[in-house]
Amino acid sequence: MKLYGYFRSSAAFRVRIALNLKGVKVENDFRHLRKGEHLTPQYAAINPQKLLPALQLDSGQILSQSLAIIEYLDETHPQPPLLPRDPVGRARVRSLAMIPACEIHPIQNLRVMAYLKDQYELDDVGTSAWSRHWIETGFDAYEASVGKDKNTGAFSHGDSPTMADLCLVPQVFNAARFKVDMDRYPTIRRIHEACMKLSAFDLAQPSKQPDAEA
């Protein structure tokens, strides 16, 4: 299989963690987001959304959207499971995963920052404040959701990583970039620390990718 990604892409980060947990090896095809390498006609033919990541299967089929890719990997490589067996547990994990993946990340990613600068003339201070606001709004909800829930264990749901953690960890990395005060989120910070002790998470982080830049 081939993974189209970029070292700093939060969505690609999620998929890298899943691949590591599952022990699945892929060929990497890096597309530099800041250089617009995902906007070329060649890549648009691969993924019409012109977003990263995309996963090309051995059959040639292309999968896009990180959560869909993660669920595909979980269904085709069941161990270790990234979703609980019980319907309520699966719904809880999906709900938690969607806070960073659907409520935070889409409105503070690179293309949104570029649009704010180009169309509304926000400077770096303004776009950083925008990103910080939406990260904090989402983290307030995530912290409240996991902080006192009996289903929270060492990780967001129980004592093994789930899809929720795969989505949370990259957003914590973004929070550091935008100087979010993580003291406000003790449960998130604890979960993040537990995740980063696992090689699957550690080896997936941006700084350890072949295309990493300072």
Order of alpha helices (4+ residues) and beta strands (2+ residues): beta-alpha-beta-alpha-beta-beta-alpha-alpha-alpha-alpha-alpha-alpha-alpha
